[in-house]
Amino acid sequence: MSFIASRMAQIDASGIRKVFALAADLENPINLSIGQPDFDVDEAVKEEAIAQIRGGFNKYTQTHGTDELRRAVSAYYERRFGQPLDNVLITSGVSGGLFLALMATLNPGDEVVFGDPYFVMYKHLVNLLGGKCVMVDTYPDFKLGAQAVEAAITDKTKLLIVNSPSNPTGVTLTRQELQSLADVAERHGVLVISDEIYEQFHYDAAPATMAGMSDNVIVLNGFSKMAAMTGWRVGYASGPADVIQEMTTLQQYTFVCAPSFAQQAAVRALEQDMEARIAAYRRKRDIVVNELGPAFDVATPGGAFYAFPAAPNGDGERFVEAAIKNNVLVIPGNVFSEKNSHFRISFAAEDDVIRQGVAVLNRLAEEHYNAGN
Protein backbone atom coordinates (compact mmCIF):
# COMPACT_ATOMS: atom_id res chain seq x y z
CA MET A 1 0.00 0.00 0.00
CA SER A 2 1.30 3.44 -0.89
CA PHE A 3 1.09 6.21 1.67
CA ILE A 4 1.36 8.86 -1.07
CA ALA A 5 -1.81 10.77 -1.98
CA SER A 6 -2.93 10.31 -5.57
CA ARG A 7 -2.95 14.09 -6.09
CA MET A 8 0.85 14.05 -5.93
CA ALA A 9 0.89 12.40 -9.35
CA GLN A 10 -0.35 15.72 -10.74
CA ILE A 11 2.96 17.45 -10.03
CA ASP A 12 6.62 16.62 -10.43
CA ALA A 13 9.88 17.92 -9.00
CA SER A 14 10.85 21.39 -10.11
CA GLY A 15 12.76 21.42 -13.37
CA ILE A 16 14.98 24.09 -11.86
CA ARG A 17 15.98 21.66 -9.12
CA LYS A 18 16.80 19.11 -11.80
CA VAL A 19 19.20 21.60 -13.36
CA PHE A 20 20.88 22.10 -9.99
CA ALA A 21 21.25 18.32 -9.72
CA LEU A 22 22.96 18.20 -13.11
CA ALA A 23 25.28 20.99 -11.96
CA ALA A 24 26.05 19.48 -8.55
CA ASP A 25 29.64 18.61 -9.46
CA LEU A 26 30.53 21.98 -10.99
CA GLU A 27 33.00 24.22 -9.21
CA ASN A 28 32.21 27.94 -9.23
CA PRO A 29 29.72 27.77 -12.10
CA ILE A 30 28.64 30.88 -13.98
CA ASN A 31 25.19 31.02 -12.47
CA LEU A 32 22.51 32.65 -14.63
CA SER A 33 19.71 30.50 -13.28
CA ILE A 34 18.58 31.91 -9.95
CA GLY A 35 15.42 33.99 -9.71
CA GLN A 36 16.44 36.20 -6.84
CA PRO A 37 18.14 39.61 -6.73
CA ASP A 38 21.92 39.78 -6.47
CA PHE A 39 21.69 42.73 -4.05
CA ASP A 40 21.16 42.30 -0.32
CA VAL A 41 18.40 43.50 1.96
CA ASP A 42 18.83 47.18 2.88
CA GLU A 43 20.67 47.81 6.14
CA ALA A 44 17.76 49.86 7.50
CA VAL A 45 15.41 46.94 6.89
CA LYS A 46 17.80 44.52 8.59
CA GLU A 47 18.15 46.81 11.57
CA GLU A 48 14.39 47.13 11.88
CA ALA A 49 14.03 43.33 11.88
CA ILE A 50 16.75 42.99 14.52
CA ALA A 51 15.12 45.66 16.66
CA GLN A 52 11.75 43.95 16.41
CA ILE A 53 13.24 40.58 17.41
CA ARG A 54 15.11 42.10 20.33
CA GLY A 55 12.02 44.07 21.33
CA GLY A 56 10.00 40.87 21.62
CA PHE A 57 7.85 41.13 18.50
CA ASN A 58 8.21 37.39 17.90
CA LYS A 59 4.73 35.98 18.46
CA TYR A 60 1.88 35.33 16.05
CA THR A 61 0.26 38.34 14.49
CA GLN A 62 -3.36 38.50 13.46
CA THR A 63 -3.97 36.07 10.62
CA HIS A 64 -4.53 38.92 8.17
CA GLY A 65 -1.23 40.58 9.17
CA THR A 66 -0.31 43.69 11.11
CA ASP A 67 -2.48 46.74 10.55
CA GLU A 68 0.66 48.82 10.06
CA LEU A 69 1.85 46.76 7.09
CA ARG A 70 -1.64 46.46 5.61
CA ARG A 71 -1.98 50.25 5.64
CA ALA A 72 1.56 50.67 4.32
CA VAL A 73 1.10 48.45 1.24
CA SER A 74 -2.16 50.23 0.40
CA ALA A 75 -0.41 53.59 0.70
CA TYR A 76 2.48 52.28 -1.42
CA TYR A 77 0.10 51.45 -4.29
CA GLU A 78 -1.54 54.83 -3.94
CA ARG A 79 1.84 56.60 -4.21
CA ARG A 80 3.06 54.47 -7.10
CA PHE A 81 -0.10 54.00 -9.13
CA GLY A 82 -2.68 56.39 -7.68
CA GLN A 83 -4.71 53.36 -6.60
CA PRO A 84 -4.88 52.27 -2.94
CA LEU A 85 -5.45 48.61 -2.17
CA ASP A 86 -8.59 47.39 -0.41
CA ASN A 87 -9.07 44.29 1.75
CA VAL A 88 -5.35 43.65 2.22
CA LEU A 89 -4.18 40.25 3.48
CA ILE A 90 -0.52 39.76 4.41
CA THR A 91 0.65 36.38 3.10
CA SER A 92 3.68 34.15 3.41
CA GLY A 93 5.19 35.37 0.16
CA VAL A 94 3.43 35.68 -3.18
CA SER A 95 3.60 31.90 -3.51
CA GLY A 96 1.58 31.62 -0.32
CA GLY A 97 -0.90 34.17 -1.66
CA LEU A 98 -1.23 32.27 -4.93
CA PHE A 99 -1.87 29.01 -3.11
CA LEU A 100 -4.54 30.59 -0.90
CA ALA A 101 -6.23 32.31 -3.86
CA LEU A 102 -6.45 29.09 -5.85
CA MET A 103 -7.56 27.05 -2.83
CA ALA A 104 -10.30 29.56 -2.05
CA THR A 105 -11.73 29.76 -5.56
CA LEU A 106 -10.97 26.66 -7.62
CA ASN A 107 -13.28 23.64 -7.83
CA PRO A 108 -12.28 20.38 -9.56
CA GLY A 109 -12.88 20.78 -13.28
CA ASP A 110 -12.71 24.59 -13.26
CA GLU A 111 -10.58 26.02 -16.05
CA VAL A 112 -7.74 28.45 -15.43
CA VAL A 113 -6.41 30.50 -18.35
CA PHE A 114 -2.83 31.80 -18.45
CA GLY A 115 -0.12 32.46 -20.99
CA ASP A 116 2.50 29.99 -22.16
CA PRO A 117 5.33 30.48 -21.10
CA TYR A 118 4.27 30.69 -17.45
CA PHE A 119 5.63 30.75 -13.91
CA VAL A 120 6.03 27.10 -12.89
CA MET A 121 3.65 27.20 -9.91
CA TYR A 122 0.61 28.13 -11.99
CA LYS A 123 0.43 24.82 -13.81
CA HIS A 124 1.28 22.58 -10.90
CA LEU A 125 -0.97 24.20 -8.30
CA VAL A 126 -3.94 24.19 -10.68
CA ASN A 127 -3.34 20.51 -11.44
CA LEU A 128 -2.89 19.68 -7.76
CA LEU A 129 -6.29 21.20 -6.97
CA GLY A 130 -8.04 19.33 -9.77
CA GLY A 131 -8.43 22.30 -12.08
CA LYS A 132 -7.75 22.34 -15.80
CA CYS A 133 -4.97 24.49 -17.25
CA VAL A 134 -5.89 26.34 -20.44
CA MET A 135 -2.65 27.77 -21.80
CA VAL A 136 -2.64 30.56 -24.36
CA ASP A 137 0.34 30.34 -26.71
CA THR A 138 2.10 33.73 -26.61
CA TYR A 139 5.10 32.89 -28.80
CA PRO A 140 7.06 34.65 -30.28
CA ASP A 141 6.55 38.04 -28.59
CA PHE A 142 5.19 36.57 -25.31
CA LYS A 143 2.38 39.14 -25.01
CA LEU A 144 -0.81 37.80 -23.45
CA GLY A 145 -3.45 39.42 -25.63
CA ALA A 146 -7.09 40.03 -24.77
CA GLN A 147 -8.35 38.56 -28.05
CA ALA A 148 -6.47 35.28 -27.54
CA VAL A 149 -7.65 35.08 -23.94
CA GLU A 150 -11.27 35.64 -24.93
CA ALA A 151 -11.01 32.85 -27.50
CA ALA A 152 -9.82 30.49 -24.74
CA ILE A 153 -12.68 31.23 -22.34
CA THR A 154 -15.47 28.66 -22.01
CA ASP A 155 -18.42 28.24 -19.66
CA LYS A 156 -16.03 26.36 -17.34
CA THR A 157 -13.48 29.18 -17.08
CA LYS A 158 -13.08 30.38 -13.49
CA LEU A 159 -9.78 32.21 -13.39
CA LEU A 160 -7.35 34.19 -15.54
CA ILE A 161 -3.78 34.54 -14.26
CA VAL A 162 -1.79 37.53 -15.51
CA ASN A 163 1.91 38.02 -14.77
CA SER A 164 3.53 41.32 -15.80
CA PRO A 165 6.47 41.77 -15.79
CA SER A 166 6.73 38.10 -16.59
CA ASN A 167 8.76 35.20 -15.32
CA PRO A 168 10.33 33.65 -17.45
CA THR A 169 10.28 36.11 -20.38
CA GLY A 170 10.60 39.55 -18.77
CA VAL A 171 7.90 40.83 -21.12
CA THR A 172 5.66 43.59 -19.75
CA LEU A 173 2.10 44.63 -20.52
CA THR A 174 1.03 48.27 -20.74
CA ARG A 175 -1.80 49.71 -18.70
CA GLN A 176 -4.07 49.55 -21.74
CA GLU A 177 -3.18 45.91 -22.42
CA LEU A 178 -3.91 45.03 -18.79
CA GLN A 179 -7.20 46.94 -18.92
CA SER A 180 -8.20 45.01 -22.04
CA LEU A 181 -7.60 41.73 -20.19
CA ALA A 182 -9.58 42.98 -17.19
CA ASP A 183 -12.46 43.98 -19.50
CA VAL A 184 -12.56 40.53 -21.13
CA ALA A 185 -12.56 38.83 -17.74
CA GLU A 186 -15.33 41.04 -16.40
CA ARG A 187 -17.42 40.53 -19.52
CA HIS A 188 -17.29 36.77 -19.01
CA GLY A 189 -17.53 36.72 -15.20
CA VAL A 190 -13.96 35.46 -14.76
CA LEU A 191 -11.84 36.20 -11.69
CA VAL A 192 -8.35 37.61 -12.41
CA ILE A 193 -5.21 36.91 -10.38
CA SER A 194 -2.63 39.57 -11.20
CA ASP A 195 0.85 38.43 -10.12
CA GLU A 196 2.78 41.70 -9.74
CA ILE A 197 5.86 40.52 -7.84
CA TYR A 198 8.18 42.15 -10.42
CA GLU A 199 6.31 45.47 -10.71
CA GLN A 200 9.31 47.47 -9.47
CA PHE A 201 11.45 46.09 -12.31
CA HIS A 202 10.31 48.12 -15.32
CA TYR A 203 13.01 49.40 -17.70
CA ASP A 204 11.23 51.12 -20.58
CA ALA A 205 7.50 51.73 -20.24
CA ALA A 206 5.74 53.12 -17.18
CA PRO A 207 4.88 50.47 -14.56
CA ALA A 208 1.25 49.37 -14.46
CA THR A 209 -1.04 47.47 -12.12
CA MET A 210 -4.40 45.75 -12.52
CA ALA A 211 -5.51 47.10 -9.14
CA GLY A 212 -8.74 49.04 -9.58
CA MET A 213 -9.34 47.86 -13.15
CA SER A 214 -12.22 45.60 -12.14
CA ASP A 215 -14.01 44.44 -9.01
CA ASN A 216 -12.95 40.91 -9.96
CA VAL A 217 -9.16 41.30 -9.63
CA ILE A 218 -6.91 39.80 -6.96
CA VAL A 219 -3.54 41.58 -6.84
CA LEU A 220 -0.57 39.62 -5.48
CA ASN A 221 2.73 41.29 -4.61
CA GLY A 222 5.52 41.01 -2.08
CA PHE A 223 9.03 41.79 -0.94
CA SER A 224 11.17 38.96 -2.33
CA LYS A 225 12.21 40.79 -5.50
CA MET A 226 11.96 44.52 -4.76
CA ALA A 227 13.65 44.21 -1.35
CA ALA A 228 15.61 40.94 -1.81
CA MET A 229 13.69 39.50 1.15
CA THR A 230 13.33 36.07 -0.49
CA GLY A 231 13.84 34.10 2.71
CA TRP A 232 11.69 36.38 4.87
CA ARG A 233 8.41 35.18 3.25
CA VAL A 234 6.26 38.30 3.25
CA GLY A 235 3.74 39.11 0.53
CA TYR A 236 0.27 40.56 0.26
CA ALA A 237 -3.02 40.09 -1.51
CA SER A 238 -5.85 42.51 -2.25
CA GLY A 239 -9.14 41.87 -3.95
CA PRO A 240 -12.85 41.16 -3.56
CA ALA A 241 -13.84 41.14 0.11
CA ASP A 242 -15.48 37.71 0.02
CA VAL A 243 -12.47 36.05 -1.65
CA ILE A 244 -9.95 37.71 0.66
CA GLN A 245 -12.04 36.61 3.66
CA GLU A 246 -11.93 32.99 2.53
CA MET A 247 -8.19 33.25 1.87
CA THR A 248 -7.78 34.57 5.42
CA THR A 249 -9.78 31.64 6.80
CA LEU A 250 -7.53 29.23 4.89
CA GLN A 251 -4.44 30.99 6.19
CA GLN A 252 -5.63 30.28 9.75
CA TYR A 253 -5.31 26.57 9.03
CA THR A 254 -2.18 26.62 6.87
CA PHE A 255 0.41 29.39 7.20
CA VAL A 256 -1.24 30.91 10.34
CA CYS A 257 0.41 34.27 9.58
CA ALA A 258 3.44 35.73 7.84
CA PRO A 259 6.59 36.05 10.00
CA SER A 260 5.92 38.73 12.61
CA PHE A 261 9.24 40.61 12.78
CA ALA A 262 9.53 40.48 8.97
CA GLN A 263 6.16 42.19 8.61
CA GLN A 264 7.39 45.11 10.67
CA ALA A 265 10.62 45.34 8.68
CA ALA A 266 8.65 45.20 5.42
CA VAL A 267 7.10 48.56 6.28
CA ARG A 268 10.59 50.05 6.05
CA ALA A 269 11.26 48.20 2.78
CA LEU A 270 8.37 50.06 1.15
CA GLU A 271 10.20 53.33 1.85
CA GLN A 272 13.44 52.43 0.05
CA ASP A 273 14.60 54.20 -3.11
CA MET A 274 14.84 51.66 -5.95
CA GLU A 275 16.07 54.07 -8.66
CA ALA A 276 19.76 53.07 -8.58
CA ARG A 277 18.95 49.37 -8.47
CA ILE A 278 16.56 49.60 -11.40
CA ALA A 279 19.20 51.52 -13.39
CA ALA A 280 21.69 48.74 -12.64
CA TYR A 281 19.25 46.06 -13.77
CA ARG A 282 18.42 48.01 -16.93
CA ARG A 283 22.17 47.94 -17.68
CA LYS A 284 22.29 44.18 -17.04
CA ARG A 285 19.30 43.70 -19.33
CA ASP A 286 21.06 45.66 -22.06
CA ILE A 287 24.22 43.55 -21.72
CA VAL A 288 22.19 40.38 -22.27
CA VAL A 289 20.16 41.72 -25.19
CA ASN A 290 23.03 43.48 -26.96
CA GLU A 291 25.58 40.70 -26.59
CA LEU A 292 23.21 37.76 -27.16
CA GLY A 293 21.23 39.45 -29.91
CA PRO A 294 23.51 38.65 -32.84
CA ALA A 295 23.51 34.90 -32.10
CA PHE A 296 20.06 34.36 -30.58
CA ASP A 297 16.47 35.31 -31.24
CA VAL A 298 15.54 37.04 -27.97
CA ALA A 299 12.52 39.22 -27.17
CA THR A 300 13.74 42.29 -25.29
CA PRO A 301 12.57 42.01 -21.69
CA GLY A 302 10.88 45.18 -20.53
CA GLY A 303 10.98 44.13 -16.89
CA ALA A 304 11.79 41.48 -14.27
CA PHE A 305 15.32 40.09 -14.57
CA TYR A 306 14.95 37.31 -17.13
CA ALA A 307 15.45 36.80 -20.83
CA PHE A 308 13.99 33.89 -22.80
CA PRO A 309 16.10 33.27 -25.93
CA ALA A 310 15.33 30.69 -28.58
CA ALA A 311 17.78 27.80 -28.43
CA PRO A 312 19.93 26.93 -31.45
CA ASN A 313 18.21 24.27 -33.57
CA GLY A 314 15.09 24.63 -31.41
CA ASP A 315 16.12 22.24 -28.63
CA GLY A 316 16.27 24.08 -25.32
CA GLU A 317 16.96 21.05 -23.16
CA ARG A 318 19.87 19.89 -25.28
CA PHE A 319 21.38 23.37 -25.35
CA VAL A 320 21.09 23.75 -21.57
CA GLU A 321 22.85 20.43 -21.06
CA ALA A 322 25.69 21.71 -23.24
CA ALA A 323 25.79 24.97 -21.28
CA ILE A 324 26.01 23.13 -17.97
CA LYS A 325 28.86 20.99 -19.31
CA ASN A 326 30.59 24.30 -20.04
CA ASN A 327 30.01 25.58 -16.49
CA VAL A 328 27.07 27.90 -17.24
CA LEU A 329 23.77 27.42 -15.43
CA VAL A 330 20.61 28.37 -17.32
CA ILE A 331 17.13 26.79 -17.27
CA PRO A 332 15.48 24.89 -20.14
CA GLY A 333 12.35 26.55 -21.45
CA ASN A 334 10.21 23.43 -21.02
CA VAL A 335 10.28 24.07 -17.26
CA PHE A 336 8.08 27.10 -17.99
CA SER A 337 6.34 26.02 -21.16
CA GLU A 338 4.73 23.20 -23.11
CA LYS A 339 7.44 23.83 -25.70
CA ASN A 340 11.14 22.97 -25.57
CA SER A 341 12.35 25.65 -27.97
CA HIS A 342 13.82 28.25 -25.57
CA PHE A 343 15.80 28.64 -22.35
CA ARG A 344 15.74 31.13 -19.50
CA ILE A 345 18.56 33.40 -18.41
CA SER A 346 18.46 35.27 -15.12
CA PHE A 347 20.53 38.45 -15.25
CA ALA A 348 20.32 38.91 -11.48
CA ALA A 349 24.11 38.63 -11.32
CA GLU A 350 27.19 40.82 -11.44
CA ASP A 351 27.89 42.40 -14.81
CA ASP A 352 31.15 40.48 -15.29
CA VAL A 353 29.41 37.18 -14.54
CA ILE A 354 26.72 37.99 -17.10
CA ARG A 355 29.34 38.81 -19.74
CA GLN A 356 31.26 35.60 -19.03
CA GLY A 357 28.10 33.54 -19.34
CA VAL A 358 26.94 35.27 -22.50
CA ALA A 359 30.34 34.67 -24.12
CA VAL A 360 30.06 30.93 -23.46
CA LEU A 361 26.47 30.82 -24.71
CA ASN A 362 27.46 32.61 -27.92
CA ARG A 363 30.28 30.14 -28.52
CA LEU A 364 27.95 27.20 -27.91
CA ALA A 365 25.35 28.70 -30.23
CA GLU A 366 27.88 28.81 -33.02
CA GLU A 367 28.90 25.23 -32.37
CA HIS A 368 25.28 24.00 -32.26
CA TYR A 369 24.37 25.94 -35.37
CA ASN A 370 27.27 24.47 -37.30
CA ALA A 371 26.48 21.00 -36.00
CA GLY A 372 22.91 21.31 -37.23
CA ASN A 373 23.75 22.57 -40.72
Order of alpha helices (4+ residues) and beta strands (2+ residues): alpha-beta-alpha-alpha-beta-alpha-beta-alpha-beta-alpha-beta-alpha-beta-beta-beta-alpha-alpha-alpha-beta-alpha-beta-beta-beta-alpha
